[in-house]
């Protein structure tokens, strides 16, 4: 019986981890990566000038 309880508890933990990754972590990382890329391009153009100049 404890094996069944352990299995359901493990599935619940896996579901919670999946939901955390898909609802919170993935969007946050996507926004952070795009923001860092945009900031680095903006800052490099601030120092070196726009492309083609």
N, C-alpha and C positions, 0 to 999 in steps of 0.2 A: 504493500500500500504506500510506503514511503517513496518508492520509486515513481509511482504515478504523481504524487504530490511534488516530487523533485522535478519531474518532467514538465508539469504545468507551470511551476515556478520559473523554470529555465525559459520556457516559451514566453512567459510574461516579461521576463527581463530582456529577452531578445526583441520583443515587440517594442518595449519602452526605448531600448537603444536605437532601433530602427527609426522610430518616430522622432527621437531627439536629433538624429543625424539628418533626416529628410526635412524636418520642419524648421530647425534652428541652425544647425551647423552648416549645411550646404548653402543655404541662401546667404548666411553671414560671410562665408568664405568667398562666395562669388562676388558679393558687393565689395569686400575688402580687396580682392585681387584686381578688380576693375578700377577701384579707387586708387590703389597704389600705382597701377600702370598709368592711369591718367595723370596723376600727380607727378610721376617721374618724367613723362613726356612734357608736361607743362613746365616743369622746373628746368629740364634740359633746354627747352626753347627759350626760356627766360635768360639763361646764361649764354647759349650759343646763337640765338636768333632763330627765326623761323626757317624751315627747310627751303633750300634754294637761294639763300642770301649769302 
